[in-house]
Amino acid sequence: MNMIFRWFGENDDSVTLDQIRQIPGVRGIAGFLPDIPAGEVWPMERILEYKNNIESHGLQLEVIESVNVHEDIKLGLPSRDKYIENYKETIKNLGKSGVRVICYNFMPVFDWLRTDLAYKLPDGSEVMYYDDDKLKGMDPVKLVENTEKNSNGFLLPGWEPDRLKELKNVLKLYDGMDEEKLFKNYKYFLEAIIPTCEKYDVKMAVHPDDPAWNVFGLPRIVHSKENLDRIIGLVDSPYNGITLCSGSLGSSTKNNIPELIRYFGAKKRIHFAHVRNIKILSEKHFHEVSHLSSDGSFDMFEIMKAFYDVGFDGYIRPDHGRMIWGEKARPGYGLYDRALGAAYLNGLWEAITKMNNRNR
């Protein structure tokens, strides 16, 4: 297991590389260049500048989260080929710079969705919260405005202005889009890029839908064992894999996270793991919590044990944290609670390792 930490760059993160370097057991960064719009090539000089800065702080850059997929690719528009060629060039540049995994998603229009970014828990901490009943009554444009307003001044991943400025027009383009059409467009994308991934030794790790169901009438396809199995079969290559995100997949009570880890881990298709806990209040109604098992709905010991049992040696990171101790940061991505999460996950891993060694 290789513990890393998500970081958004010098100019767009309240957390510094020096702080990350001091978290026990954290070896690297899941990096991102947020100012490059979806569909444009990531220049080699920018990648190397970014990587050199990270390495100068004693950390690795082997995972990128993420290289956004242009909407024209998801829609299957004639212009998609141009954007796919740009994506392939970015893969080549990242591979040459030593990046081994790209985390990305194939969610139409919206990435993750929450109805409240600062829901207060009884202990005074603030977390992200989702209530599907509230979402159903929201105008998508209003949701975007509220999300930007409550982001504490930070750019939120998946909510980049260049992607959302034409929101109404983009939503209209998805009229008539269903899951099968989206699968068809996804297959076209994977067939085009995976040979480049194989050539430059970069594994693709698709992130599940968050939450794990359709929103605003938009189809979503990366949210179940059956669909994930179908996705890795669209192009049967070890370079076509998944990001196993416990919180995203676990938002649906239909998904058993340890079971999914064992199934896809046995196939060697888990290239990246996001491990977090959530509290499920009712169907399609949940909020984030600390990583501790007793605070939420997941058995974090069993999740980490499943990774251990399948011999997982890939990249893993703590996921969304609470805002605690007066911290003001990007919702879900402060320092303190994610650092606690990293220490907790590392502690579970150490305990599981020692238990297994003693039983031999």
C-alpha positions in Angstrom: 0.0 0.0 0.0 1.3 3.4 -1.0 -0.4 6.2 1.0 -0.8 9.5 -0.8 -2.6 12.8 -0.2 -4.7 14.9 -2.6 -3.3 18.4 -3.3 -4.5 21.1 -5.6 -1.3 23.2 -6.0 0.5 26.2 -4.5 -2.1 28.7 -5.5 -5.3 26.8 -4.9 -4.9 24.9 -1.6 -5.0 25.8 2.0 -2.7 22.8 2.7 1.0 23.1 2.0 3.5 20.4 0.9 5.5 20.9 4.0 2.4 20.0 6.1 1.6 17.0 4.0 5.2 15.8 4.3 4.8 15.7 8.1 1.8 13.3 8.0 3.1 9.9 9.1 3.2 7.4 6.4 2.2 9.7 3.5 4.7 9.3 0.7 3.2 11.2 -2.3 0.6 13.4 -3.9 -2.4 12.9 -6.0 -1.9 15.9 -8.2 -3.9 18.2 -10.5 -3.3 21.2 -12.7 -6.7 23.0 -12.2 -6.0 25.9 -14.6 -5.9 23.7 -17.7 -9.4 23.4 -19.1 -10.9 20.0 -20.0 -9.9 19.0 -23.5 -6.6 20.8 -23.6 -3.1 19.2 -23.6 -1.1 19.3 -20.4 2.3 20.7 -21.5 5.4 18.7 -20.5 7.0 21.8 -19.0 4.1 22.5 -16.7 4.0 18.9 -15.6 7.8 18.8 -14.8 7.6 22.1 -13.0 4.8 20.8 -10.8 6.5 17.5 -10.3 9.9 19.0 -9.4 8.2 21.2 -6.7 6.6 18.2 -5.1 9.7 16.1 -5.2 11.7 19.0 -3.6 9.5 18.5 -0.6 10.3 14.8 -0.3 7.1 13.5 -1.9 6.3 11.5 -5.0 4.1 12.4 -8.0 2.9 9.2 -9.5 -0.9 9.8 -9.5 -2.9 12.5 -11.2 -6.4 13.2 -10.0 -7.7 14.1 -12.5 -7.5 14.7 -16.2 -11.0 15.8 -16.9 -12.8 14.2 -19.9 -14.4 16.8 -22.2 -18.2 16.7 -22.5 -18.0 16.3 -26.3 -16.4 12.9 -25.7 -19.2 11.8 -23.3 -21.8 13.1 -25.7 -20.2 11.4 -28.7 -20.1 14.6 -30.8 -18.0 14.8 -34.0 -15.6 17.1 -32.2 -14.7 14.4 -29.7 -11.8 13.1 -31.9 -9.9 16.3 -31.4 -10.3 16.1 -27.7 -9.3 12.5 -27.6 -6.1 13.2 -29.4 -5.3 15.9 -26.9 -6.1 13.4 -24.1 -3.7 10.9 -25.6 -1.0 13.6 -25.8 -1.5 14.4 -22.1 -1.2 10.7 -21.2 2.1 10.5 -23.2 3.5 13.6 -21.4 2.4 12.3 -17.9 3.8 8.9 -18.6 7.2 10.3 -19.7 7.3 12.4 -16.5 6.8 9.3 -14.3 3.1 9.3 -13.6 1.7 5.8 -13.4 -2.0 6.3 -12.7 -4.6 8.8 -13.9 -7.8 9.0 -11.9 -10.7 10.3 -14.0 -14.5 10.1 -14.3 -17.2 9.7 -17.0 -20.0 11.5 -15.2 -22.1 13.7 -17.5 -21.9 17.4 -16.6 -21.6 17.1 -12.8 -19.0 15.2 -10.9 -19.8 14.8 -7.2 -22.9 16.4 -5.8 -23.9 17.5 -2.3 -26.9 19.6 -1.2 -25.0 21.1 1.7 -21.2 21.7 2.0 -21.2 22.7 5.7 -23.7 20.5 7.5 -23.0 20.9 11.3 -22.6 17.7 13.3 -23.4 17.6 17.1 -19.7 17.8 17.9 -19.5 21.2 16.0 -17.6 19.8 13.0 -18.9 20.6 9.5 -19.3 18.0 6.7 -20.7 17.6 3.3 -24.3 16.3 3.2 -26.6 14.9 0.5 -30.4 14.6 0.5 -31.9 13.4 -2.7 -35.3 14.8 -1.8 -33.8 18.3 -1.6 -31.9 17.8 -4.9 -35.1 16.9 -6.7 -36.5 20.3 -5.9 -33.4 22.2 -7.0 -32.7 24.0 -10.2 -29.2 22.8 -11.5 -28.1 26.4 -12.2 -29.0 27.4 -8.6 -27.2 24.4 -7.2 -24.0 25.5 -9.1 -24.4 29.0 -7.7 -24.9 27.7 -4.1 -21.9 25.4 -4.4 -19.6 28.1 -5.7 -20.9 30.5 -3.0 -20.2 28.0 -0.2 -16.8 26.7 -1.4 -14.8 29.0 1.0 -13.2 30.7 -2.0 -11.7 27.6 -3.4 -12.1 25.9 -6.8 -14.0 22.7 -6.2 -12.8 19.6 -8.2 -15.3 18.8 -10.9 -16.9 22.2 -10.7 -14.4 24.1 -12.8 -15.9 27.3 -14.3 -14.9 26.4 -17.8 -17.0 23.3 -17.6 -20.1 24.8 -16.0 -20.3 28.3 -17.7 -22.5 26.8 -20.5 -24.5 24.6 -18.1 -28.0 25.2 -19.6 -26.8 24.5 -23.1 -24.8 21.4 -22.1 -27.8 20.0 -20.2 -29.9 20.3 -23.4 -27.3 18.4 -25.4 -27.9 15.4 -23.1 -31.6 15.2 -24.0 -32.1 11.7 -25.3 -28.9 10.4 -23.8 -29.4 7.1 -22.0 -27.0 4.6 -20.3 -26.5 2.5 -23.4 -25.5 5.5 -25.5 -23.2 6.6 -22.8 -21.6 3.1 -22.6 -21.1 3.3 -26.4 -19.3 6.7 -26.2 -17.2 5.4 -23.3 -16.1 2.4 -25.2 -15.1 4.6 -28.1 -13.0 6.7 -25.7 -11.3 3.7 -24.1 -10.5 2.0 -27.4 -8.8 5.2 -28.5 -6.7 5.9 -25.4 -5.7 2.5 -23.9 -3.1 1.7 -26.6 -1.4 5.0 -25.6 -1.6 4.0 -21.9 0.0 0.7 -22.7 2.8 2.3 -24.6 3.6 4.9 -21.9 2.8 2.7 -18.9 0.0 4.8 -17.5 -3.0 3.0 -15.9 -6.5 4.6 -16.2 -8.6 4.4 -13.0 -12.2 5.5 -13.4 -13.8 7.1 -10.4 -17.3 5.9 -9.5 -20.3 8.2 -9.7 -20.8 10.3 -6.6 -23.5 9.7 -5.5 -24.1 6.3 -7.1 -27.2 7.0 -9.0 -28.6 9.3 -11.8 -29.1 13.0 -11.0 -31.1 15.7 -12.7 -32.2 13.1 -15.3 -28.6 12.6 -16.5 -27.5 9.0 -17.0 -24.7 7.6 -14.9 -23.0 4.2 -15.4 -20.1 3.9 -13.0 -21.9 2.9 -9.9 -22.3 -0.9 -9.4 -20.4 -4.2 -9.6 -22.2 -5.1 -12.8 -21.4 -1.9 -14.5 -17.8 -1.7 -13.3 -17.3 -5.3 -14.6 -18.7 -4.2 -17.9 -16.4 -1.2 -18.0 -13.2 -3.1 -17.5 -14.4 -5.4 -20.2 -15.0 -2.7 -22.8 -11.3 -2.8 -23.4 -9.8 -5.9 -21.7 -6.4 -4.5 -20.7 -4.7 -4.2 -17.3 -4.4 -0.5 -18.1 -8.2 -0.1 -18.0 -9.0 -0.1 -14.3 -10.9 1.6 -11.5 -10.5 3.9 -8.5 -12.3 2.0 -5.7 -13.9 4.8 -3.8 -15.7 3.5 -0.7 -17.7 6.6 -0.1 -19.0 7.0 -3.7 -19.9 3.3 -4.2 -21.0 3.0 -0.6 -23.6 5.8 -1.0 -25.7 3.1 -2.5 -26.8 0.4 0.0 -26.7 -2.1 -2.8 -22.9 -2.1 -2.9 -20.9 -4.2 -0.4 -17.5 -2.5 -0.4 -15.3 -5.3 1.0 -16.9 -7.6 -1.6 -16.2 -5.2 -4.4 -12.6 -4.9 -3.3 -12.1 -8.6 -3.3 -13.8 -9.1 -6.7 -11.9 -6.4 -8.6 -8.7 -6.8 -6.5 -8.6 -10.4 -7.6 -8.7 -9.2 -11.2 -5.9 -6.7 -10.5 -8.0 -3.8 -11.8 -8.0 -1.6 -8.7 -5.3 1.0 -9.5 -6.2 3.6 -6.9 -8.3 3.6 -3.7 -10.2 6.4 -1.9 -11.1 5.3 1.5 -13.6 7.2 3.6 -16.6 6.6 5.8 -20.1 8.1 5.5 -23.2 8.0 7.6 -26.2 6.7 5.7 -29.4 8.2 7.2 -31.8 6.6 4.8 -32.0 5.7 1.1 -30.1 8.4 -0.9 -29.6 10.4 2.2 -26.1 10.6 3.8 -23.4 12.8 5.2 -19.6 12.6 5.5 -18.0 11.7 8.9 -14.6 11.0 10.2 -12.8 7.9 9.0 -13.5 6.0 12.3 -15.8 3.0 11.8 -18.0 3.9 14.8 -18.8 7.4 13.4 -20.4 6.1 10.2 -22.0 3.2 8.4 -18.8 1.3 7.2 -16.6 -1.2 8.9 -13.2 0.4 8.0 -11.3 -2.6 9.4 -13.1 -4.9 7.0 -12.4 -2.5 4.1 -8.7 -2.3 4.8 -8.5 -6.1 5.4 -10.1 -6.7 2.0 -7.4 -4.6 0.4 -4.7 -6.5 2.4 -6.2 -9.9 1.5 -6.0 -9.2 -2.2 -2.4 -8.1 -1.9 -3.2 -4.5 -2.8 0.1 -2.6 -3.3 -1.3 0.4 -5.2 -2.0 3.9 -4.3 -4.5 4.8 -1.5 -5.6 8.0 0.1 -7.9 9.3 2.8 -10.9 11.0 1.3 -13.3 13.7 2.3 -12.7 15.0 5.8 -14.6 17.2 8.2 -13.8 20.8 8.9 -12.5 20.6 12.5 -10.6 22.8 15.0 -11.6 26.0 13.3 -10.0 25.2 9.9 -11.2 27.1 6.8 -10.5 25.2 3.7 -11.9 23.7 0.5 -15.0 21.6 1.7 -13.9 18.0 2.2 -10.2 18.8 1.7 -8.8 20.4 4.8 -5.6 19.2 6.4 -6.6 18.1 9.9 -9.3 15.5 9.5 -7.7 14.0 6.4 -4.4 13.7 8.2 -6.2 11.9 11.0 -7.8 9.7 8.4 -4.4 8.8 6.9 -3.0 7.9 10.4 -6.1 5.8 11.1 -5.9 3.9 7.8 -2.1 3.3 8.3 -2.8 2.1 11.8 -5.4 -0.4 10.6 -3.0 -1.6 7.9 -0.2 -2.1 10.4 -2.4 -4.0 12.8 -3.8 -6.2 10.0 -0.2 -6.9 8.8 1.0 -7.9 12.2 -2.1 -10.0 12.9 -1.5 -12.0 9.7 2.2 -12.4 10.4 1.6 -13.8 13.9 -0.9 -16.3 12.5 1.5 -17.8 10.1 
